[in-house]
């Protein structure tokens, strides 16, 4: 599966334009823009309630056992917060949260409405070659943003809507294959290890590899 590698300037433009198309409010101008723990830009309660875990089904996958059973990082706790804040409460996603903060995408993701995030677990980042990870973290507004936006698509995809090609907010495409509770995501043949996790504004599928765009 090949993905389209956008230029750094195009990525910088693509994310806010794509999120605007989702109907998000621009709330990234404050001093907290990029802080993944900020929930000031959370969507309305009615949106959260209408797309909560009861409506979307239960999380599935072996790695769901690693998610805290209670508190802010639990499935119930995550459902109450927008996606970047919810992820920051879950220790399974701590490296992703660091990367999102470094790229300054926290408030942007929190203010989006109805997105799907393929969220690499900590072990996925650990599996990356060190030079790749170092290069991304050294270029937060370029390569790192390009990689992170390759994990986000518009719309809240339920498991039965996952199979097929999806355009990412970074301008590339990813392909999901499988059915039921068994899915892989290309590029990289990543596996969904804990799927259908609900937050206030997103559906999250935790994966075991980072989806690095070609190029």
Secondary structure, 3 states (H helix, E strand, C coil): CCCCCCCHHHHHHHHHHHHHHCCCCCCCCCCCCCCCCCCCCCCCHHHHHHCCHHHHCCCECHHHHHCCCCCCCCHHHHCCCCHHHHHHCCHHHHHHHHHHHHHCCHHHHHHCCCEEEEEECHHHHHCCCHHHHHHHHCCHHHHHHHHHHCCEEECCCCHHHCCEEEEECCCCEEEEEEECCEEEEECCCEEEEEEEEECCCEEEEEECCCCCCCC
